């Protein structure tokens, strides 16, 4: 089955939404900040813009990809990519050279974030958010060609079997953190050697709270997420399990949140907000592990770093 990636209009809408939340964390020189497009001025919230087309100001390439157009628009042209932090150009198929594959593990720099389901809608939202944060991104996908066409050279897209040791070793090379927007990956891999943080988006609370025919329909997904949670908790790797409510296709950044225990059983959460929280959790690495629930609610959270610090302190107190 051919994997369906986000359409251009969906990419456009989501990118503008997430950029509003994430651009505030990007460090640019004062001169460049003054020259950012007008619609990036209010970077702490989702912004509303008039219709406009994305254009590449200075690229001489006639067939430049859509993601290149987006990032060129922010960066002020491809000449600034290296200064801005964009990765080196990869081959069109997204592959890396055999020479890179043979580099000794002890010499590798672990600075990449691996998204385990780059075909998934939330996975693609996570990838776009990471691009905005100038992170080095690797993604496991089923349709590599579609992924390369969608994300261009800003993502190292990889297609293969996670049960294959050689493929998994290649996928994890240089990876410091893993974001799992869907279930099923963690329970199938034998080793996550070298990984420093794993983030799992979990709907276990929703599955446990369902009954009747819905419980039967969710039985397989519940089994997978229970296995994933058990594996990562027992792994010894610092982990963050984000237990969300029912996920909805509504714009993110427009509602507040509730992190009350038990809220995920009946609550809901925007998929865009779920992707955003996964990315915000990256730099909040717990000593052992962190499990919390989150749904859309009334609480406005302006500082997620402080929020995660509070959650981790509470978790440490409960474990001590």
C-alpha angles and dihedrals in degrees: 000000000000112000116238115225126197114284121242091257091051091047090049094049095044094043092054090047096049095040088060090058098040109035090075088070096054115100111220129167114265092248092054092046089056090053099048115121113274093248091065095060096094096051099159096072142032108281134209118226137185118247112283136154123239111241133182105235101200110007117123092198112109096199100045114161124249094248089050089053091052095050093040088055091056097037095049094241140335092278088072096050096097092046090046093052104254115155125255118275113272128200115280092257090056093241127140125227124266088241090061090048092058097052112125114261093225091061098047123111113228104215104123131104116217117210106200099203110036091163092060117095093237090043090058090048089052090050093052090049091052091050090055089051089053091240123157103249132201120180136191109221139168096216106045096177093054090047093051090049090050101043103022118196095335092083130048099221116199129188121194148094115300088207089064106095095208093049092046091049090053092045092051095045108122093001118141098171139021126210115198109194090175137033131255104058103086095050092054102051123085100206140017094186113175096014112131103191136017123197118195125190104212134186094185092124090056093049092048091050096050123096142184118012091350091060090052091050091049096044096099094045090048091052092050095049092046089053092047093050092047093049096050094043090053095043097081090229116125106259141186117203112193109197107198134185124242108318118237135195096236130121115277129225095042100092135051127239143245121210096179117139110259094021094112094064094073104007130095135220134199112247089228090054090048091054091046093052091049090056093044089054092060097087095038097083113178122217091240113348145322128210120180141154125234136179135158111282144131102295115102113214113196097164114045092175090062090043092055091045090055092047092050093048090052091048092050091052091051092050096045 
